[in-house]
Amino acid sequence: MKDLLLFATGISLCILISCQQNPSHKPFVELSSLELSEEEIPMVSISNDFACSFFQKMSEQEKEQKNFFISPLSAQFNLGMVANGASGKTLQEIESVLSASRSKLQSINSYFLKLMNNLPQLDSTTIFRSANSIWIHDKSLVKAAFQQINRKYFLAEIQNLNFSDPKSTDIINQWTKEQTQGRISKILDQTQGDCILINTLFFKGGWINTFDPAETRQEDFYPSKGKKHPVSMMHQSDIWFGFHETELFEMATLPYGNGSYAMTIILPKQGIPVDSCITIFTGTNWKAWLTASDTISRNLDLKLPSIKLDYKADIIPVFQKMGINDAFNENCADFSRMTDMSAYISEIKQFTRLEVTETGTVAAAATITNVVFESEIVPEITPYPLHVNRPFLLVIHENKTGLILFMGKVMDIL
């Protein structure tokens, strides 16, 4: 398998695009689950703790009542690559956020490599791809050790470009477009800084239980603010799904392909604000909810809106709330394992795309980080109605471990 990872102005693109495979060699062999070592198994819980915190703080940032869709895993890949260039307190802050101080960088690197190798092999009918790349301004000096470790653990392809040439922007945007199968075609307006770090993830899964397009109808959706309006509402009935219910919400898990991946819908009960569910969305609760839904299935009359959603956001404020600060401060940042020059992160953005249709789901994400160098500076038979006609949450995850890939809040269907 081969993945691209390039680090230059620090772009991290995440789109569930797995490591590229050499098509001429061994056939696809499905894994029954993530093959994690005893030391790596706790990293799934740590990763989900990160995802839930990232999701909560992004929701706080989006104070207006609007949709957002993020990839916590993309952000983690991005931070993992950046961490390999950091030292001192800068590294300590990143390690703390990535691993809650329970694992050091070597373990984090090994875990990400295992994800890149294993996740694409879980389901031959579902596409999961991850690619990494580092783009370096041809006049900037980036240490060989930093490049080598990112090649080894993030399967990075590293390339030098003349950032002053407008064509460099086109090259990077084209790379992103290819890795996301055209879903994210532009992450840069202009190539700036000295290092661009890109991680892309791409996911495409078909429902085990597809929706019949003939059953899709125009039905009302009730946003938390504003008037009800018609949306394309998909429908299927008399199908059994993993189900869980609390005082605040009802939750159903819709599997893809061979069941290795799934989308879980979390629908607040009538009168419950969606943010009330986000507040209690922790890694511990997520694990408990999934465990409960594994033991209880319910025969549902399911209505789910078809969705096409594009989103982008500045995620530096989110990382700051999570505890990373020095990396963004030109007077404090320590990236001495990346370069001998003073360096800091000037920008991190994430771009995502979500498409939910009768046949399945496509999800893509791109996290962009700019790094600047400076010289001196129980079952029921009757179908139970689960009609997703109001604001709701969604999570795309690996099914056996619950590893979160994407998360979203849908306040309205536009």
C-alpha positions in Angstrom: 0.0 0.0 0.0 1.1 3.4 -0.7 -0.1 6.7 0.8 0.9 10.2 0.2 1.9 12.5 3.0 3.4 15.9 2.2 4.3 18.6 4.7 4.8 22.2 3.5 2.6 25.0 4.6 1.1 22.4 6.8 -2.0 21.3 5.0 -3.8 18.4 6.5 -6.4 17.0 4.3 -8.7 14.2 5.5 -11.0 12.5 3.4 -11.4 8.8 4.2 -9.0 7.8 1.3 -7.0 4.8 2.2 -3.5 3.9 1.4 -3.2 3.3 -2.3 -2.8 -0.4 -3.1 -0.6 -1.8 -5.8 -3.4 -3.3 -8.1 -1.2 -6.0 -9.7 -0.4 -8.0 -6.6 -2.3 -9.9 -3.9 -6.1 -10.0 -3.9 -8.1 -8.2 -1.3 -8.3 -10.1 1.9 -10.9 -8.9 4.5 -9.8 -8.5 8.1 -12.4 -9.5 10.7 -11.4 -6.5 12.8 -8.7 -4.0 13.4 -5.5 -6.0 14.3 -4.3 -3.9 17.2 -1.6 -4.9 19.7 -2.3 -4.9 23.4 -0.6 -1.5 23.6 -2.6 -0.1 20.7 -6.1 -1.3 21.8 -6.6 1.6 24.3 -5.8 4.1 21.6 -9.3 3.5 20.1 -10.8 4.8 23.3 -8.3 7.7 23.4 -9.1 8.5 19.7 -12.8 8.6 20.5 -12.3 10.8 23.5 -10.5 13.2 21.1 -13.3 12.9 18.6 -16.0 13.7 21.2 -14.1 16.6 22.6 -13.4 17.9 19.1 -17.1 17.6 18.2 -18.3 19.4 21.3 -15.9 22.3 20.9 -16.7 22.6 17.2 -20.4 22.8 18.2 -19.6 25.6 20.7 -17.7 27.4 18.0 -20.6 27.2 15.6 -22.9 29.3 17.8 -25.3 29.9 14.9 -27.9 27.2 14.3 -26.3 25.6 11.3 -25.1 22.3 10.0 -21.6 21.1 10.4 -19.8 17.9 9.5 -16.2 17.1 10.6 -13.6 14.3 10.6 -11.9 13.9 14.0 -9.8 11.2 12.5 -8.5 13.5 9.8 -7.6 16.1 12.5 -5.7 13.4 14.4 -3.7 12.2 11.4 -2.8 15.9 10.8 -1.7 16.4 14.4 0.2 13.1 14.3 2.3 14.3 11.4 2.9 17.7 12.8 3.9 16.2 16.1 6.9 14.5 14.5 8.4 17.9 13.9 7.7 19.3 17.3 9.8 19.4 20.5 9.6 20.6 24.1 6.3 22.0 25.4 4.9 22.2 21.8 5.2 18.4 21.5 3.9 17.9 25.0 0.7 19.8 24.3 0.1 17.9 21.1 0.9 14.5 22.7 -1.5 15.4 25.5 -4.4 16.1 23.2 -3.7 13.1 21.0 -3.2 10.6 23.7 -4.4 12.2 27.0 -0.8 11.8 28.1 -1.2 8.0 28.1 1.0 7.3 25.1 4.1 8.8 23.7 4.8 9.7 20.1 6.2 6.3 19.1 3.0 4.6 20.1 0.9 7.2 18.4 2.9 6.8 15.2 2.5 3.0 15.3 -1.2 3.3 15.9 -1.8 5.6 12.9 0.2 3.3 10.7 -1.9 0.3 11.8 -5.1 2.3 11.0 -3.8 3.2 7.5 -3.0 -0.5 6.8 -6.0 -2.1 8.5 -9.0 0.2 7.9 -9.0 -0.3 4.1 -9.0 -4.1 4.5 -12.1 -4.4 6.7 -14.7 -4.6 3.9 -14.2 -5.4 0.2 -17.5 -3.7 -0.7 -16.7 -0.4 1.1 -14.0 2.1 0.1 -11.8 3.6 2.8 -8.7 5.3 1.7 -6.2 7.5 3.5 -3.4 9.4 1.8 -0.7 11.7 3.2 1.6 14.1 1.6 4.2 16.8 2.5 4.8 19.7 0.2 8.0 21.7 0.9 8.8 25.1 -0.5 12.0 24.5 -2.6 13.8 27.2 -0.7 12.9 25.9 2.8 15.0 23.5 4.7 13.1 20.6 6.3 15.1 18.0 8.2 15.6 14.6 6.6 14.7 12.8 9.9 11.3 14.5 9.9 10.7 13.4 6.3 11.8 9.9 7.0 9.6 9.3 10.0 6.5 10.6 8.2 7.3 8.3 5.2 7.6 5.4 7.5 4.5 5.8 9.7 2.2 7.9 7.5 3.3 6.5 4.2 4.0 10.0 3.1 5.0 11.1 -0.4 7.2 14.2 -0.1 7.7 16.7 -2.9 9.4 20.1 -3.3 7.6 22.9 -5.1 8.3 26.5 -5.9 5.5 28.1 -3.9 6.0 31.4 -5.7 4.9 29.7 -8.9 1.0 29.8 -9.2 1.1 26.3 -10.7 2.0 25.0 -7.2 -1.4 25.8 -6.0 -3.0 23.9 -8.9 -0.8 20.9 -8.3 -1.8 20.6 -4.6 -5.5 21.2 -5.3 -5.4 18.6 -8.1 -3.8 16.1 -5.7 -6.5 16.7 -3.2 -9.2 16.4 -5.8 -7.8 13.0 -7.0 -7.5 11.6 -3.5 -11.1 12.6 -2.7 -12.5 11.4 -6.0 -13.5 14.9 -6.9 -15.4 15.7 -3.7 -13.0 18.3 -2.5 -11.4 20.1 -5.4 -10.0 23.3 -3.9 -8.2 23.7 -0.5 -5.9 26.5 -1.5 -6.4 29.9 -3.2 -2.7 30.6 -2.9 0.4 28.6 -1.8 1.9 30.3 1.2 4.4 29.5 4.0 7.0 26.9 3.8 5.4 23.5 4.5 2.0 22.1 3.5 0.9 19.0 5.3 -2.0 17.1 3.8 -4.0 14.1 5.0 -6.9 12.9 3.0 -9.6 10.5 3.9 -12.3 9.1 1.6 -15.2 6.8 2.5 -17.8 5.2 0.2 -20.2 2.6 1.6 -23.4 1.0 0.4 -26.2 0.3 2.9 -26.8 -3.3 3.7 -30.5 -2.4 3.6 -30.9 0.1 0.8 -33.7 2.5 0.5 -36.1 2.1 -2.5 -36.0 5.4 -4.5 -39.7 4.8 -5.3 -40.4 5.3 -1.5 -38.7 8.6 -1.3 -41.2 11.4 -0.8 -41.3 15.1 -0.2 -42.0 15.5 3.5 -41.7 18.3 6.0 -38.5 18.8 8.0 -38.8 20.9 11.2 -35.7 22.9 12.0 -35.2 24.2 15.5 -35.5 27.8 14.1 -37.6 28.9 11.1 -40.6 27.3 9.4 -41.0 23.7 8.4 -40.2 22.9 4.7 -40.3 19.9 2.4 -37.2 17.7 1.9 -36.5 14.5 0.1 -37.3 11.9 2.8 -36.1 8.3 2.2 -38.2 5.5 3.7 -38.0 1.9 4.6 -40.1 -0.2 6.9 -40.0 -3.6 8.7 -36.2 -3.6 8.9 -34.3 -4.6 12.1 -31.6 -2.2 13.2 -29.4 -2.0 16.3 -31.3 0.4 18.6 -30.8 2.3 21.9 -33.0 4.8 23.8 -32.3 7.2 26.6 -34.3 10.0 28.2 -32.8 12.4 25.7 -32.7 10.5 22.4 -33.3 7.4 20.2 -30.4 5.9 18.4 -30.3 3.5 15.4 -27.2 2.0 13.7 -27.4 1.6 9.9 -24.6 -0.8 8.7 -22.7 -0.7 5.4 -21.3 -3.5 3.2 -20.3 -6.5 5.4 -21.1 -4.6 8.6 -17.6 -3.4 9.4 -18.7 0.2 9.0 -22.0 1.9 10.0 -23.7 5.2 10.4 -25.4 5.8 13.7 -28.3 8.3 13.8 -28.9 10.0 17.1 -32.4 11.6 17.1 -33.3 13.8 20.1 -36.7 13.2 21.4 -39.5 15.8 20.8 -38.7 19.1 22.6 -35.0 18.1 23.4 -32.4 20.5 21.9 -29.8 18.7 19.8 -27.1 20.4 21.8 -28.2 18.6 24.9 -27.1 15.4 23.3 -23.8 16.9 22.2 -23.1 17.9 25.8 -23.2 14.3 27.0 -21.4 12.9 23.9 -18.2 11.6 25.5 -16.0 8.7 24.6 -17.3 6.7 27.6 -20.9 7.3 26.8 -20.4 6.6 23.1 -18.9 3.1 23.9 -21.8 2.4 26.3 -24.4 3.5 23.8 -22.9 1.3 21.0 -22.7 -1.7 23.4 -26.3 -1.3 24.3 -27.4 -1.1 20.6 -25.4 -4.2 19.9 -27.6 -6.2 22.3 -31.0 -4.7 21.3 -32.4 -4.5 17.8 -35.7 -3.0 16.9 -38.0 -3.3 13.8 -38.1 0.2 12.5 -40.2 2.3 10.2 -37.3 4.5 9.2 -37.4 7.9 7.5 -34.1 9.6 6.8 -33.6 12.7 4.7 -31.2 12.5 1.7 -28.3 14.9 2.4 -25.7 16.7 0.4 -23.6 18.9 2.7 -20.3 20.8 2.2 -18.6 22.3 5.2 -15.3 24.1 6.0 -14.0 25.6 9.3 -11.0 27.1 11.0 -10.0 24.6 13.6 -7.2 26.4 15.4 -9.6 27.8 18.0 -10.9 24.2 18.6 -7.4 22.9 19.1 -6.6 25.8 21.5 -9.7 24.9 23.6 -8.4 21.3 23.7 -5.0 22.5 25.0 -2.7 23.2 22.1 -1.4 26.7 22.2 2.4 27.0 21.7 2.2 25.5 18.2 0.3 28.6 17.0 2.5 31.2 18.8 5.4 32.4 16.7 7.3 33.3 19.9 6.8 29.9 21.6 6.4 27.3 19.0 9.1 24.6 18.9 9.4 22.7 15.6 13.1 22.1 15.9 12.7 18.4 14.8 11.3 19.8 11.5 13.6 22.6 10.8 16.4 24.7 12.3 14.5 27.8 11.5 11.9 29.4 13.8 8.5 27.9 12.7 4.9 28.0 13.8 1.4 27.0 12.5 -0.4 29.9 11.0 -3.6 28.2 9.8 -5.5 24.9 10.1 -8.7 24.4 8.2 -10.9 21.4 7.5 -13.0 20.9 4.4 -15.7 18.1 4.3 -18.3 16.7 2.1 -21.2 14.4 3.0 -23.6 12.7 0.6 -26.4 10.4 1.9 -28.6 8.7 -0.7 -30.9 5.7 -1.0 -27.9 3.5 -1.9 -25.3 4.6 0.7 -22.9 7.3 1.8 -19.9 9.2 0.6 -17.8 11.1 3.1 -14.7 13.1 2.5 -12.5 15.4 4.6 -9.5 17.6 4.2 -7.6 19.2 7.1 -5.3 22.0 6.1 -2.4 23.2 8.2 0.0 26.0 7.2 3.4 26.0 8.7 5.5 29.1 8.4 9.3 29.2 8.8 11.0 32.4 10.0 14.7 33.3 10.1 14.8 34.8 13.5 11.2 34.8 14.5 -35.7 -5.9 23.2 -37.3 -6.7 19.7 -40.8 -5.6 18.7 -42.7 -7.0 15.8 -44.6 -3.9 15.0 -42.4 -1.4 13.1 -41.4 1.4 15.5 -41.5 4.9 13.9 -38.1 6.7 13.7 -38.8 9.7 11.5 -35.7 11.9 11.2 -37.7 15.1 10.5 -36.0 17.4 13.0 -32.4 18.3 13.9 -30.2 15.2 14.5 -26.7 14.0 14.9 -24.8 11.4 12.9 -21.7 9.4 13.4 -19.8 7.3 10.7 -17.7 4.7 12.5 -15.9 1.4 12.3 -18.5 -1.0 13.8 -16.6 -3.5 15.9 -14.4 -1.0 17.9 -16.7 2.1 17.5 -13.7 4.1 16.1 -15.3 7.4 15.0 -14.4 8.5 11.5 -16.9 11.4 10.9 -19.5 13.2 13.0 -22.2 15.7 12.1 -25.0 17.9 13.4 -27.8 18.5 11.0 -30.0 21.4 12.0 -31.7 21.9 8.6 -31.9 20.3 5.2 -31.3 22.9 2.6 
